[in-house]
Amino acid sequence: MPRPEVLERIKAAEAEAEEIVAEAEADREERISEARERADEIRSEAETEAEEMAERRLDEAEAEIEAEATEIREEGEAAREELIAQAEAREDEAVEYAIEQFEEAVHAQT
């Protein structure tokens, strides 16, 4: 094979190799870009999901706290009613005791 033909074939092979490398680099850059876009999408989806989960947990905690507060208020009201009933039941006894103490004090002075 003549020397100019060999040089031409070498140049053609080098040009083809450069073209393959350029295409591979362009493909690589495109894949990297696509991967970054997908990573951004995944990150955004994860943030949205985390925010929604946090909101649900907050709502659940608020509902639980409200239920517990209602229960405590009801227990407090029941205890108050019980104390009132006990006080009313002992009202006559307290009046009688006070009168006895007063009478003893009056008798002690005479």
Rosetta blueprint (number, residue, H / E / L):
1 M L
2 P L
3 R H
4 P H
5 E H
6 V H
7 L H
8 E H
9 R H
10 I H
11 K H
12 A H
13 A H
14 E H
15 A H
16 E H
17 A H
18 E H
19 E H
20 I H
21 V H
22 A H
23 E H
24 A H
25 E H
26 A H
27 D H
28 R H
29 E H
30 E H
31 R H
32 I H
33 S H
34 E H
35 A H
36 R H
37 E H
38 R H
39 A H
40 D H
41 E H
42 I H
43 R H
44 S H
45 E H
46 A H
47 E H
48 T H
49 E H
50 A H
51 E H
52 E H
53 M H
54 A H
55 E H
56 R H
57 R H
58 L H
59 D H
60 E H
61 A H
62 E H
63 A H
64 E H
65 I H
66 E H
67 A H
68 E H
69 A H
70 T H
71 E H
72 I H
73 R H
74 E H
75 E H
76 G H
77 E H
78 A H
79 A H
80 R H
81 E H
82 E H
83 L H
84 I H
85 A H
86 Q H
87 A H
88 E H
89 A H
90 R L
91 E H
92 D H
93 E H
94 A H
95 V H
96 E H
97 Y H
98 A H
99 I H
100 E H
101 Q H
102 F H
103 E H
104 E H
105 A H
106 V H
107 H H
108 A H
109 Q H
110 T L
